[in-house]
């Protein structure tokens, strides 16, 4: 177990609930700068009907449903833990998604351990953090740019700062941004199904599995004494969870409207190097992991071979949501053209 260190940082830069989709008017999440609430505004005109092919979206056919991408209103991130590309894309569900949608062959974590990678993905910098800690970050972030919600599996209450296993608090990146609305928008997973059914997803959604399903085997005995703490067991549990989540998301009216993109990734590879490794420079096997891209317009089987990392993910998300890129995302390689987003 990695010890947690208490610190305060600042920056100078300014699974499952009842099924079915409830009938509710569509809403358009607006970009917001420095606001804490997840405000939404009604659409000014009636939403366009989705292309006929989008009605077929499902776990069996998540991508390749339309040739021309629609304007993105919702970006969803699903983050798992500590896997190399072979295991990450070798699961029962992840391997299927790689062939049915888009994937990468040269995607890297930014560093080790977990928390700096999460911070890099939402701020464009590790903020000088080299260890897992209960740090408050004052830097500009994706949370301060757009409407957002983080939905954490097994989290007992909003913005839980503790490791209440199987919920692991230091993997919940939103708790490090209290000023960005953590108390309101960092919520238990059950709220996701309500928001999805009512078509109230924000611009940016972060889905965080608990330690029983995050594909990292270190806490599996907390989940079941019958399970062995092995990578294969962890992968199987994570893939089952992922399939259950995606099955409902892909058949939702939100996804079938054609304005949603889903990114699935792992925070880092399988590190053996010391904390603080600069993966962009070393590009070591310890840093390599994977990324999956799901959207109606993604051509099945697309593989991006370029060097990519969490800054690429942040920059791509910001570009698609129409906000400025921040930090290292400004110069990172974008992915929207490669995956036809």
N, C-alpha and C positions, 0 to 999 in steps of 0.2 A: 504494500500500500504506500502510495506517495504521500508524504506529509504535506499539510497545508500550511502556508505561511501567511500571516496577517499583514496587510499593507494597504496603503491608500495612495492612489496614483491620480494625477491630473495631467492635462495637456494644455498647452497654450493655444493650440488651434481651436479658432472658433469653428381492451382498447376498446371497450367499445360501447356505444349507446344505441338507442332504438334506430332502426334503419328507415330509409326513405327520405325524400326531399320534401320539405314543407313548401307550400306555395307562398311566395313572398316577392315583392318587387325587387328588381335588380338594383344594386347600388354601385356607385363608382367611387372607389377609394381615391382620395386626393393626396397629392404630395404635401408634406408638411415640414416646415423648418422650425425646429425648436419647440414643437408642441408636444404635450404629454398624452393627450387623449387621442383615441383612434377615430376621428371624425369621418363620417361618410356623407356624401351628398347624393340626392336622387339624380338619376340620369335626366338630362334635359330633353331627351327624345326617347321614344320606345326603342329597346334594343333590337338590333337586326337579328333575324332568324339565323341559326347556325346552318352551315352547309349540310346537305343531307347525310354525308358520310360521318359527320361528328356524332350523330345519334347512335352510331355503332360502337362508340368508344367503350372499351371494357378492358379487363385485365388480359384478355386474349388478344385484343387489338388496341393498344393504347396510342400508337403513333401511325404516321402515314395515312392520316384520314383526310388531309387537305394539302394541296400543293402550296398555296399562298398563305403565309402566316397572318393571323389577325393581330391587331394591336394588343399588347400585353397589359392586363389589368391586375393579374395576380401572379406572384412568383412564390413558389413553395420550396423550402429547403428541408430535406430530411438528412440528419447527420448521424452516422454511426461512429464506432470507435476502433482505432488501431488495427488495421488490416492491410496486408500487401495486396497488390492487384490480382494475383492469382486466386487467393481466397475470396477477396471482395467480390469479384465478378464470377466466381465459381459456384455460387449458391443456387438453390432451386429456383428462386425468383429473380435474383440479380442476373444470372446467366440468360434467362429468358428476356429480361429487359434489355440487355446488351444487344441481343440479336433483333429485337422488335423495335428498338428505339435508337438512342445515341449513346456512345461511350467514349472514353479517352484511353490512350495507351501510354501517356507521358505526363500524368497528373501527380503533383507532389504536395506534401504538407509543407508548411513554411518553416517549422522548427519542431522541437520537442520541449516540454510535454504537451498535454492537451490544451490547456487554457490559452496560451499564446496563439495557437492556431484559430481558436474561436474568435479571439479579439482581432486577429489579422483579417478575418473574413468579414467583420462588420465595421472595422475602422480603417482598414488599409495599413495597419501597423500592429506590431506586437506590443506597442506601448511600453517597451522596455521590460516587460514581464518575462522572466525565464523559469518561473516555477508556478505550480497551481497555488492560488491564494484567494482570499476573500477581498479582492481589490475593488475599489470604486473608480471608474474611469470617467473623466470629464471631457474626453476628446469627441469631436464630431463623429457621428456613426450613422449607419443605415437606419438605426432606430430614431434618429433625429431628422431624417430626410423624408420618410414616408410613413403612412399608417402601417402599423405592424401588430402582430400578436405572436408570442411564443407559447406553444401548447406542450406541456411536459407530462409524459406518462408517469403515473404514480406520485406526482407532486401533491402533497396534502392540502396546500393552500397557496394563494397567489404569492409570487415572488419569494419563495422559500429559500433562505440563504443557507440551509443546513443540508448535510448529507443524511437525509431520512431514507435510507435504503429500503426498497430498491431504487428510489429516486436519488440521484447523485447531483447535489447542488452546484458543485464547481464546474460541471459540464453545461449548466444552464447559463449561457452567456448574458442573458438579459439581467440577471441579478447584479451584474457589475455596472449597470446603467440605471441606477435608481431615479436619477433626474429625468430620464427619458420616458418615464411612465411605467416602470416595472410593476408597481402596485396594482395598476389597472389592467395591463396588457400581457403580463407574464402569468399564465393561468394553467390550471390542470387540463389534461388532455380531453376530458369529457366535454369541455366547452367547444372544442373543435367541431364535433359532430353537430352541435346546435348551430354554430355559425355557418357551417357548410350547408346544412339543410335549409337554412333561411337565406342563403346567398349573401352572407354578410362577411365573407373573408376580407381581410385588409389587403393592402397592396403587397405586403411582405408577410409570409407565414413561415415560422420555424417549428418543425415537428421534432421533438426530442424523446427518443425511447428511453426507458429505464435500463438499469444494468442487467436485467434479465433478457433484454432484447437488443442491446446496442452492439452485439457481435464481438464484444470483448469479454474474455472468459474469466476475468479476475474475481468476479463476485457471484458466479453461478450458484455456489453453495447457499447463498442467501435466498435464492429463488426456489431451490428444491434440493433436498439432501440426496435425492436419487440421481442427480446429475453430476457428471464429472466435469471438472474445470478444464475443458479442452477447447481448442479453436473450432473444431468441427461441430461440437455441441452448441457453441455460441453462435456459429454461423447458421445452423439449422433454426435455432430459436428466433434469430433476427429475421431470417427470410420468411418464416411463418407469419411473424408480426407484420412485416412489410407487405406481404401479399394481402393480408386482411385489411390493412389501411388503404392500399391502392385500389383494391376491388371496389370500395365504396366511393373513393374520390373520383375514379375514372368514370363511374356511371352516374355521377352527380350532374345536375344541370349546370353547375359552375364550370366544370371541366368541359362539358359538351357544348358550352357556348363558344369555346375556341379561344378564350383569352387567358388561359392559365398555362404556366410552364413549371415543371417540377424538376428540381435538381437533387440527386441523391449522392452523398459522398461520405467519406470517412475522415476524421480530423487529422490523422497522420498514419504513417505506415506502421511497421513493427520495430520500434526504436531499440537499438542497442548502443547508440552513440550517446554522449553526454547531453544533458539539457543545454539548450541554446544553440544547437547545430544550425548553421545557416544553409538550409536545404537548397536554396536557389543557387548557391555556389557549389556545394558538394555534390548535389544531385545523387546522393547515395541511395542504395537499395532500401535503407532504413526509412527513407523519406517518401518513397513512392507509394501511392495508394491509387484510388480510382474515383471516377465521377460518371454518373449516369444522367442523361438528359431526356426528359419525357415531355412531349407536347404534340398536339395533333398534326403539326406541320413538319415534325422531324422525320426524315427519311429513314425507314428501318435499316439497321445495320451500319449507320454512319459512325465512323471512328475518327476522332481528332487526334493526330499524332504529334501536335506541337507541344512544347513545354508549357504547362498550365499549372496554376496553383490557386490558393484561396483568394489571392488578389484578382485573378482572372474571373473567379466566380462573383466576387463583389462588383467588379467593374461591369460585368455582363448584366448583372441584376440591376444596377443603377442605370445603365444605358436603356434597358428595356422598360424601366419605370419612369424614364424621362427626367432623371435628376443628375446633377454633376457627380463625376467620379472623384473620390477622395483618396488621399494617401497614395500608397503604391498601386492602387487600382487605376490611377491615371495613366500609367505606362504599361500596365499588364496587358497581355494578349486577350482580346475579346473573343467570345464564342458564338455570338448571335448569327453570324453569316455561316459558319461551319455547320451549324445545326438547323439552319433555315428557320430562325426564330423571329 
